[in-house]
Amino acid sequence: MGQATSNGRSSSRNTPRRRLGARGKFAFVAVASLVCFAAAFILLWSLGSVIVGGKGFPWTSKAQAAMSPVALQAQVDRPLEPLVDMRALRDLSYVPVKGIYVSSYWAGKPDLLAKMIQIADTTEINAFVIDVKDEYGRVVYNSDVPMAKTLGTVEARIPDIDALIATLRQHDITPIARIVCFQDNALASARPDLAIKSSKGGLWSYDGMSYTNPYNHEVWDYLVQIAEDVAKHGFREIQFDYVRFPAAGPVDEAVYPGANGTSKPDAIAGFLAYAHERLEPLGVWVSADVFGMTLRVKDDQKMGQILEQIARSVDIVCPMIYPSLYWPHSYGLPNPNAKPYELITAALTDAKTRLAGTGAMVRPWLQDYSWGGVTYGVPQVQAEIRAAEELGYTEWILWDSSLTYTVGALRSKGS
């Protein structure tokens, strides 16, 4: 027996531990290391499984495994918010627009674009409305939209859309993308199933122009995909033009597959609401061009544009108030084209009444071209701008398809 200790227990109980020596210590450390390695492996494997959507620990029950990371996140009391709210950023960064139209031909040629930039650098102009899909249906930049590439509707007159946006940004010019919607020879020819049909057979057309079917949701999606694409390239606003049914020609012969009793105004407002829902999260504004007469008349003029419905589907309504397009004696004016101040005043007074409470802003298109025997120069263009601003409108855009703008009618930069 071993020697007794002070607590009465034999010291022989310590003898085996002393006899383990170096070999025993090595074995103990080895076992402990294996246990730690196994525990760490299981922990890391389980964590990785959870991250990729697996069930986590190997012994997790089927009920627990069915709970996805998305479901777990939904149980958090205060879910994480996006780092940037694009809609809030859009609103905070908004600058009232005083713009001009710029064709894709000019936007794609640096020497011609420089002439337009010179106007913005020296006057109050701070925005360009630029074609990205023109009135023939051609997508005029190197689009990433699969349908446009597949069907061959791309004609890249703007060779580098990103370089264009960068140039405009350097000059503090807001880029607005003009998308011509339903007047579209290119898509109607490539996909006749998406076009308006004629009761006499074949595609409906007038003056050589065909239209896609505003009731067709595949057409809707095609237009919105183009809008989403240019928004991601840096355009700050999407402006839909020709957002209507045909307004001239043999409209009574037009056949609209898939209408199913839906009215024309409902189809147009429905498209714009659909587009707005898709585009707003990208932080862009959505606007729609409408005929100037929509401010005056209450019906849709057989083309689907009812002012109040459109206003509730977009952020900005852009009525094309070109005096040359009004019939004689409109607003009591024998020749509206010769009375730009009176015509703009009357039309925008109607706009204030009609759009009150819709939440939409009004930004009129104004005429800067000569037509019908009336020459438009500095007095006429200034009269239009003055009429709009006297009614409290802080925004407007000038239209001249030839891009020969009346610079003398504009205020100097910073004045």
C-alpha positions as CSV (number, residue, x, y, z in Angstrom):
1,M,0.0,0.0,0.0
2,G,1.1,3.5,-0.5
3,Q,1.9,6.0,2.1
4,A,-1.1,7.6,3.8
5,T,-1.7,11.3,3.1
6,S,-2.9,13.9,5.5
7,N,-6.5,13.5,4.3
8,G,-6.4,9.8,5.0
9,R,-6.4,8.7,1.3
10,S,-3.7,6.5,-0.1
11,S,-1.2,8.2,-2.4
12,S,-1.3,5.0,-4.5
13,R,-4.3,6.7,-6.5
14,N,-1.8,9.1,-8.0
15,T,0.6,6.5,-9.1
16,P,-0.9,5.5,-12.5
17,R,-1.1,9.2,-13.6
18,R,2.6,9.6,-12.9
19,R,3.3,6.5,-14.9
20,L,1.6,7.8,-18.2
21,G,4.7,9.8,-18.9
22,A,5.3,11.6,-22.3
23,R,3.5,8.9,-24.3
24,G,0.3,9.4,-22.4
25,K,0.4,13.2,-22.7
26,F,0.8,12.9,-26.5
27,A,-2.2,10.6,-26.7
28,F,-4.3,12.9,-24.6
29,V,-3.4,16.0,-26.8
30,A,-4.1,14.0,-30.0
31,V,-7.5,13.0,-28.9
32,A,-8.4,16.5,-27.7
33,S,-7.2,17.9,-31.1
34,L,-9.4,15.4,-33.0
35,V,-12.4,16.4,-31.0
36,C,-11.8,20.1,-31.5
37,F,-11.3,19.6,-35.3
38,A,-14.5,17.5,-35.6
39,A,-16.5,20.2,-33.7
40,A,-15.1,23.0,-35.8
41,F,-15.7,21.0,-39.1
42,I,-19.4,20.4,-38.1
43,L,-19.9,24.0,-37.1
44,L,-18.4,25.4,-40.4
45,W,-20.2,22.9,-42.6
46,S,-23.5,23.7,-41.0
47,L,-22.9,27.4,-41.3
48,G,-22.1,27.0,-45.0
49,S,-25.2,24.9,-45.5
50,V,-27.4,27.6,-44.0
51,I,-25.9,30.3,-46.2
52,V,-26.6,28.4,-49.4
53,G,-30.1,27.4,-48.3
54,G,-29.4,24.0,-46.8
55,K,-30.8,22.5,-43.6
56,G,-27.9,23.5,-41.4
57,F,-26.8,21.0,-38.7
58,P,-26.9,17.3,-39.9
59,W,-29.4,16.4,-37.2
60,T,-31.8,19.3,-38.1
61,S,-35.4,18.0,-38.3
62,K,-37.3,18.1,-41.6
63,A,-39.6,20.8,-40.3
64,Q,-36.6,23.0,-39.4
65,A,-34.9,22.3,-42.7
66,A,-37.9,23.5,-44.6
67,M,-37.4,27.0,-43.2
68,S,-35.5,29.0,-45.8
69,P,-33.2,32.0,-45.1
70,V,-35.9,34.2,-46.6
71,A,-38.4,32.8,-44.1
72,L,-36.0,33.4,-41.3
73,Q,-35.4,37.0,-42.4
74,A,-39.2,37.5,-42.4
75,Q,-39.3,36.7,-38.7
76,V,-37.0,39.5,-37.8
77,D,-38.8,42.3,-35.9
78,R,-37.2,45.0,-37.9
79,P,-36.1,43.8,-41.4
80,L,-33.2,45.5,-43.0
81,E,-33.9,48.4,-45.3
82,P,-32.0,48.9,-48.6
83,L,-28.9,51.0,-48.3
84,V,-30.3,53.5,-50.9
85,D,-34.0,54.3,-51.5
86,M,-33.8,55.1,-55.2
87,R,-37.2,56.8,-55.2
88,A,-36.2,59.1,-52.3
89,L,-33.0,59.9,-54.1
90,R,-34.9,60.6,-57.3
91,D,-37.1,63.1,-55.5
92,L,-34.4,64.8,-53.6
93,S,-32.2,65.3,-56.7
94,Y,-34.9,66.6,-59.0
95,V,-34.2,69.8,-60.9
96,P,-37.1,71.6,-62.8
97,V,-36.6,70.9,-66.5
98,K,-36.2,73.5,-69.2
99,G,-35.3,71.3,-72.1
100,I,-35.0,70.8,-75.8
101,Y,-35.5,67.8,-78.0
102,V,-32.3,66.2,-79.5
103,S,-32.5,63.5,-82.2
104,S,-30.5,60.3,-82.0
105,Y,-28.6,61.4,-85.1
106,W,-27.3,64.5,-83.4
107,A,-26.8,62.8,-80.0
108,G,-24.6,60.1,-81.7
109,K,-22.2,62.6,-83.5
110,P,-19.9,64.5,-81.1
111,D,-19.6,67.5,-83.4
112,L,-23.4,67.9,-83.7
113,L,-24.0,67.2,-80.0
114,A,-21.5,69.9,-79.1
115,K,-23.7,72.5,-80.8
116,M,-26.6,71.4,-78.5
117,I,-24.4,71.4,-75.5
118,Q,-23.3,74.9,-76.3
119,I,-26.9,76.0,-76.0
120,A,-27.1,74.4,-72.5
121,D,-23.8,75.9,-71.4
122,T,-24.9,79.4,-72.3
123,T,-28.6,79.5,-71.6
124,E,-31.2,78.3,-69.1
125,I,-31.6,75.0,-70.9
126,N,-30.7,72.1,-68.6
127,A,-32.2,69.0,-70.1
128,F,-32.1,67.0,-73.4
129,V,-35.0,64.8,-74.5
130,I,-33.1,62.2,-76.6
131,D,-34.6,59.5,-78.8
132,V,-33.7,55.9,-77.7
133,K,-36.5,54.3,-79.7
134,D,-37.7,56.4,-82.7
135,E,-41.0,56.8,-84.5
136,Y,-40.1,54.0,-86.9
137,G,-39.5,51.6,-84.1
138,R,-35.8,51.5,-84.3
139,V,-33.8,51.2,-81.1
140,V,-31.1,53.7,-81.7
141,Y,-28.3,52.5,-79.3
142,N,-26.5,49.3,-78.5
143,S,-29.4,47.8,-76.5
144,D,-29.1,44.9,-74.1
145,V,-32.8,44.0,-74.6
146,P,-32.8,40.4,-75.9
147,M,-36.0,40.9,-78.0
148,A,-34.6,43.9,-79.8
149,K,-31.3,42.2,-80.6
150,T,-33.0,39.0,-81.7
151,L,-35.6,40.7,-84.0
152,G,-33.0,43.1,-85.5
153,T,-34.8,46.3,-84.4
154,V,-31.5,47.9,-83.2
155,E,-29.9,50.6,-85.3
156,A,-27.1,52.0,-83.1
157,R,-26.9,55.6,-84.2
158,I,-25.7,56.4,-80.7
159,P,-22.6,54.2,-80.6
160,D,-21.7,54.6,-76.9
161,I,-24.7,55.4,-74.7
162,D,-22.5,55.5,-71.6
163,A,-20.1,58.0,-73.1
164,L,-23.1,60.2,-74.0
165,I,-24.5,60.1,-70.5
166,A,-21.1,60.9,-69.1
167,T,-20.7,63.9,-71.4
168,L,-24.2,65.3,-70.4
169,R,-23.4,64.8,-66.7
170,Q,-20.2,66.9,-67.1
171,H,-22.3,69.7,-68.4
172,D,-25.1,69.3,-65.8
173,I,-27.6,68.3,-68.4
174,T,-30.4,66.0,-67.4
175,P,-30.8,63.1,-69.9
176,I,-34.5,62.2,-70.7
177,A,-35.1,59.1,-72.8
178,R,-37.8,59.5,-75.4
179,I,-39.4,56.2,-76.3
180,V,-42.0,56.1,-79.1
181,C,-44.4,53.5,-78.1
182,F,-47.0,52.1,-80.4
183,Q,-46.2,53.6,-83.8
184,D,-43.6,51.0,-84.7
185,N,-42.9,49.7,-88.2
186,A,-39.9,47.7,-87.0
187,L,-41.6,45.6,-84.5
188,A,-44.8,45.3,-86.5
189,S,-42.8,43.9,-89.5
190,A,-40.7,41.6,-87.4
191,R,-43.6,40.3,-85.3
192,P,-46.9,40.8,-87.2
193,D,-48.7,38.9,-84.4
194,L,-48.0,42.0,-82.2
195,A,-49.4,44.5,-84.6
196,I,-52.8,46.1,-85.2
197,K,-54.6,44.3,-88.0
198,S,-56.7,45.6,-90.8
199,S,-60.3,44.4,-91.3
200,K,-59.3,44.2,-95.0
201,G,-56.5,41.9,-94.3
202,G,-52.8,42.2,-93.3
203,L,-51.4,44.9,-91.0
204,W,-53.2,48.2,-90.5
205,S,-51.2,51.1,-91.7
206,Y,-51.6,54.8,-92.6
207,D,-49.1,57.0,-94.5
208,G,-46.7,54.1,-94.5
209,M,-46.7,53.6,-90.7
210,S,-47.9,50.6,-88.8
211,Y,-48.7,50.3,-85.1
212,T,-48.2,47.6,-82.5
213,N,-51.2,46.6,-80.5
214,P,-51.7,48.6,-77.3
215,Y,-53.7,45.7,-75.8
216,N,-50.8,43.2,-76.2
217,H,-48.8,42.8,-73.0
218,E,-45.8,41.4,-74.8
219,V,-45.6,44.8,-76.5
220,W,-45.9,46.4,-73.1
221,D,-43.0,44.3,-71.8
222,Y,-40.8,45.1,-74.8
223,L,-41.2,48.8,-74.3
224,V,-40.6,48.6,-70.5
225,Q,-37.5,46.5,-71.0
226,I,-36.0,49.2,-73.3
227,A,-37.0,51.8,-70.6
228,E,-35.4,49.7,-67.8
229,D,-32.2,49.3,-69.9
230,V,-31.7,53.0,-70.6
231,A,-32.5,53.8,-67.0
232,K,-29.7,51.5,-65.9
233,H,-27.4,53.4,-68.3
234,G,-28.1,56.6,-66.5
235,F,-31.2,58.3,-68.1
236,R,-33.0,60.2,-65.3
237,E,-36.5,60.2,-66.9
238,I,-38.4,58.0,-69.3
239,Q,-40.7,59.9,-71.6
240,F,-43.3,57.8,-73.5
241,D,-44.4,59.3,-76.8
242,Y,-47.0,58.0,-79.2
243,V,-48.6,56.4,-76.2
244,R,-51.9,56.1,-78.0
245,F,-53.9,54.3,-80.6
246,P,-53.8,55.5,-84.2
247,A,-55.4,59.0,-84.5
248,A,-55.5,59.4,-88.3
249,G,-56.2,57.4,-91.3
250,P,-58.8,54.5,-91.6
251,V,-59.0,54.0,-87.9
252,D,-62.4,52.3,-88.3
253,E,-60.7,49.4,-90.1
254,A,-58.3,48.7,-87.3
255,V,-58.7,45.4,-85.5
256,Y,-57.2,44.9,-82.0
257,P,-56.7,41.2,-81.1
258,G,-57.0,40.6,-77.3
259,A,-59.1,43.7,-76.5
260,N,-61.7,41.6,-74.8
261,G,-64.0,44.5,-74.2
262,T,-61.3,46.7,-72.6
263,S,-61.6,50.4,-73.6
264,K,-58.8,52.2,-75.3
265,P,-58.3,54.7,-72.4
266,D,-58.0,51.7,-70.0
267,A,-55.4,50.1,-72.2
268,I,-53.3,53.2,-72.4
269,A,-53.6,54.0,-68.7
270,G,-53.0,50.3,-67.9
271,F,-49.7,50.3,-69.9
272,L,-48.5,53.5,-68.2
273,A,-49.3,52.2,-64.7
274,Y,-47.5,48.9,-65.5
275,A,-44.5,50.8,-66.8
276,H,-44.5,53.2,-63.8
277,E,-44.5,50.3,-61.3
278,R,-41.5,48.6,-63.0
279,L,-39.5,51.8,-63.4
280,E,-40.1,53.7,-60.2
281,P,-37.8,51.4,-58.1
282,L,-35.0,52.3,-60.5
283,G,-35.1,55.9,-59.4
284,V,-36.4,57.4,-62.6
285,W,-39.3,59.7,-63.4
286,V,-42.0,58.5,-65.8
287,S,-43.7,61.0,-68.2
288,A,-46.1,60.7,-71.1
289,D,-46.6,63.0,-74.1
290,V,-50.3,63.7,-74.9
291,F,-52.0,65.8,-77.6
292,G,-52.6,69.4,-76.6
293,M,-56.3,68.9,-77.3
294,T,-56.6,66.4,-74.4
295,L,-56.5,69.4,-72.1
296,R,-59.7,70.7,-73.7
297,V,-61.8,67.7,-74.7
298,K,-63.3,65.2,-72.3
299,D,-63.4,62.2,-74.6
300,D,-60.4,60.1,-75.8
301,Q,-60.7,61.3,-79.4
302,K,-60.7,57.6,-80.4
303,M,-57.0,57.3,-79.5
304,G,-57.2,56.3,-75.8
305,Q,-55.8,59.5,-74.2
306,I,-58.0,60.7,-71.4
307,L,-56.1,63.3,-69.4
308,E,-57.1,62.3,-65.9
309,Q,-56.5,58.6,-66.4
310,I,-53.0,59.2,-67.8
311,A,-52.2,61.7,-65.0
312,R,-52.9,59.1,-62.4
313,S,-50.5,56.6,-64.1
314,V,-47.4,58.8,-64.4
315,D,-45.3,61.4,-62.6
316,I,-45.4,64.0,-65.4
317,V,-47.8,64.8,-68.2
318,C,-46.3,66.6,-71.2
319,P,-49.0,68.1,-73.4
320,M,-47.8,69.1,-76.8
321,I,-49.3,72.6,-77.0
322,Y,-48.1,73.6,-80.5
323,P,-50.3,76.5,-81.7
324,S,-49.9,75.3,-85.3
325,L,-51.7,72.1,-84.6
326,Y,-54.9,73.7,-83.3
327,W,-57.9,74.2,-85.6
328,P,-59.0,77.7,-86.5
329,H,-61.2,79.3,-83.8
330,S,-59.9,76.9,-81.0
331,Y,-60.2,78.8,-77.7
332,G,-62.0,81.5,-79.7
333,L,-58.8,82.3,-81.7
334,P,-59.3,82.7,-85.5
335,N,-55.7,81.7,-86.1
336,P,-54.2,80.0,-82.9
337,N,-50.8,79.7,-84.6
338,A,-50.6,83.5,-84.8
339,K,-51.5,83.9,-81.1
340,P,-49.0,81.8,-79.1
341,Y,-49.3,83.7,-75.8
342,E,-53.1,83.5,-75.9
343,L,-53.2,79.8,-76.9
344,I,-50.7,78.6,-74.3
345,T,-52.5,80.6,-71.6
346,A,-55.8,79.1,-72.4
347,A,-54.5,75.5,-72.7
348,L,-52.5,75.6,-69.5
349,T,-55.4,77.2,-67.6
350,D,-57.4,74.1,-68.7
351,A,-54.6,71.9,-67.4
352,K,-54.7,73.4,-64.0
353,T,-58.4,72.7,-63.7
354,R,-58.3,69.2,-65.2
355,L,-55.2,67.9,-63.3
356,A,-55.9,69.3,-59.8
357,G,-55.7,66.4,-57.4
358,T,-54.2,63.8,-59.7
359,G,-50.7,64.2,-58.3
360,A,-49.1,64.6,-61.7
361,M,-47.0,67.5,-62.7
362,V,-47.4,69.3,-66.0
363,R,-44.5,70.1,-68.3
364,P,-45.7,71.5,-71.7
365,W,-44.0,71.0,-75.0
366,L,-43.8,74.4,-76.7
367,Q,-43.4,75.2,-80.4
368,D,-40.1,76.4,-81.8
369,Y,-40.6,75.9,-85.5
370,S,-42.5,77.8,-88.2
371,W,-45.5,76.4,-89.9
372,G,-48.7,77.4,-91.7
373,G,-47.5,80.7,-92.9
374,V,-46.5,82.0,-89.4
375,T,-42.8,82.5,-88.6
376,Y,-41.7,81.6,-85.1
377,G,-38.8,83.7,-83.8
378,V,-37.8,85.3,-80.6
379,P,-41.1,87.1,-79.9
380,Q,-43.3,84.0,-80.4
381,V,-41.1,81.6,-78.4
382,Q,-40.7,84.1,-75.6
383,A,-44.5,84.7,-75.6
384,E,-45.1,80.9,-75.1
385,I,-42.6,80.7,-72.2
386,R,-44.0,83.8,-70.6
387,A,-47.6,82.5,-70.8
388,A,-46.5,79.2,-69.1
389,E,-44.5,80.9,-66.4
390,E,-47.2,83.5,-65.6
391,L,-49.5,80.6,-64.7
392,G,-46.9,79.2,-62.3
393,Y,-45.4,76.5,-64.5
394,T,-41.6,76.3,-63.9
395,E,-40.9,73.7,-66.6
396,W,-41.2,73.4,-70.4
397,I,-39.6,71.8,-73.4
398,L,-39.0,73.2,-76.9
399,W,-39.7,71.1,-80.0
400,D,-38.0,71.7,-83.3
401,S,-37.3,68.5,-85.3
402,S,-34.7,70.4,-87.3
403,L,-32.9,71.4,-84.1
404,T,-32.5,75.0,-85.1
405,Y,-33.6,76.5,-81.8
406,T,-34.3,80.1,-81.2
407,V,-31.5,80.7,-78.7
408,G,-32.3,84.4,-78.5
409,A,-35.6,83.6,-76.9
410,L,-33.8,82.0,-73.9
411,R,-32.4,83.5,-70.8
412,S,-28.6,83.5,-70.4
413,K,-27.1,81.0,-68.0
414,G,-27.6,82.1,-64.4
415,S,-29.8,85.1,-65.2
